[in-house]
């Protein structure tokens, strides 16, 4: 190969995108010392988003004390680049940063504290990564930390969580509007799911956050009720916004409470690193994530990378910890081959061996690469291989 681009997401719970990039690059260099290698570690709004921005742009990491998803004081952070701040909500309200699994009571309040600190220190543009959350509060905690007021049917002010969204009798945003005057907010989503319903935040994501079947239904009912409250009190219909279901419907809340713009995180990051320019003269793109399934095709990193590469007719090799895609043909979205790295079903064992597993898988990929790319050229658009052994 003359030129290869490595642009992976993190393998959640095991390796950061930076680590994955380094292992992949080392393997390529070992097999082809003359190959030009472009490494672009990414995060599409979840864990590692701030570090990826810090790697791509000159800036500083700001550390402050905030509340985690359950009210415990922790060390939070955000990235700052001039008058722009980058916040990854997963750092304070994420599944990895919070070991407790109780999405009904989890809050995004700490995310609002990060936003408030950034604004108080001169930030004019705020980018918020909505990925990897443990919350289902529709961003109410975040909004409350910024001055939004929620009242129950007794007229008592409170901060709603997923379990109490249906208790909101009135919502006012006078104070939050004052706080956010002149501030542009863009939320980077890793999904296009809507706020509620079979394809909404609760049914798609709450089970991953510890919710059982009964709790999922409760959350979905509460989100549906709360969407009606938003429309009545604020005059905004957020029920069908693509990405509104991100981070426990924080996407919908960010639009309703803060006037935020929702944009696929991977698209924002690829624009920032001028990915289309990098694709010129590239022979192959290596990308991947911890688990590859059909959710990966709904706005996540792999889909974004493959879509861009397909426009330039550059083949894409996906490396994943677990390939749960089955036998779906992925050539239409620009994916040429999928390789699985995990050598065990046990997560603790996977964590222990993941780096060696990735390196050995890359060796296998690179030994087969000439055959794969040759077939790609013959098909002019790519066939998709599934290799799970």
Secondary structure as GFF3:
##gff-version 3
##sequence-region A 1 389
A	DSSP	beta_strand	3	6	.	.	.	ID=ss1
A	DSSP	alpha_helix	17	31	.	.	.	ID=ss2
A	DSSP	beta_strand	36	39	.	.	.	ID=ss3
A	DSSP	alpha_helix	49	56	.	.	.	ID=ss4
A	DSSP	beta_strand	60	67	.	.	.	ID=ss5
A	DSSP	beta_strand	73	81	.	.	.	ID=ss6
A	DSSP	beta_strand	84	88	.	.	.	ID=ss7
A	DSSP	alpha_helix	90	93	.	.	.	ID=ss8
A	DSSP	alpha_helix	109	120	.	.	.	ID=ss9
A	DSSP	beta_strand	125	130	.	.	.	ID=ss10
A	DSSP	alpha_helix	140	145	.	.	.	ID=ss11
A	DSSP	beta_strand	149	151	.	.	.	ID=ss12
A	DSSP	three_ten_helix	162	167	.	.	.	ID=ss13
A	DSSP	beta_strand	170	172	.	.	.	ID=ss14
A	DSSP	alpha_helix	174	179	.	.	.	ID=ss15
A	DSSP	beta_strand	184	189	.	.	.	ID=ss16
A	DSSP	alpha_helix	201	205	.	.	.	ID=ss17
A	DSSP	three_ten_helix	206	209	.	.	.	ID=ss18
A	DSSP	alpha_helix	213	234	.	.	.	ID=ss19
A	DSSP	alpha_helix	246	258	.	.	.	ID=ss20
A	DSSP	beta_strand	261	264	.	.	.	ID=ss21
A	DSSP	alpha_helix	265	272	.	.	.	ID=ss22
A	DSSP	alpha_helix	275	278	.	.	.	ID=ss23
A	DSSP	beta_strand	284	292	.	.	.	ID=ss24
A	DSSP	three_ten_helix	294	297	.	.	.	ID=ss25
A	DSSP	alpha_helix	301	311	.	.	.	ID=ss26
A	DSSP	beta_strand	315	323	.	.	.	ID=ss27
A	DSSP	three_ten_helix	331	333	.	.	.	ID=ss28
A	DSSP	beta_strand	335	340	.	.	.	ID=ss29
A	DSSP	alpha_helix	347	379	.	.	.	ID=ss30
A	DSSP	beta_strand	385	387	.	.	.	ID=ss31
###
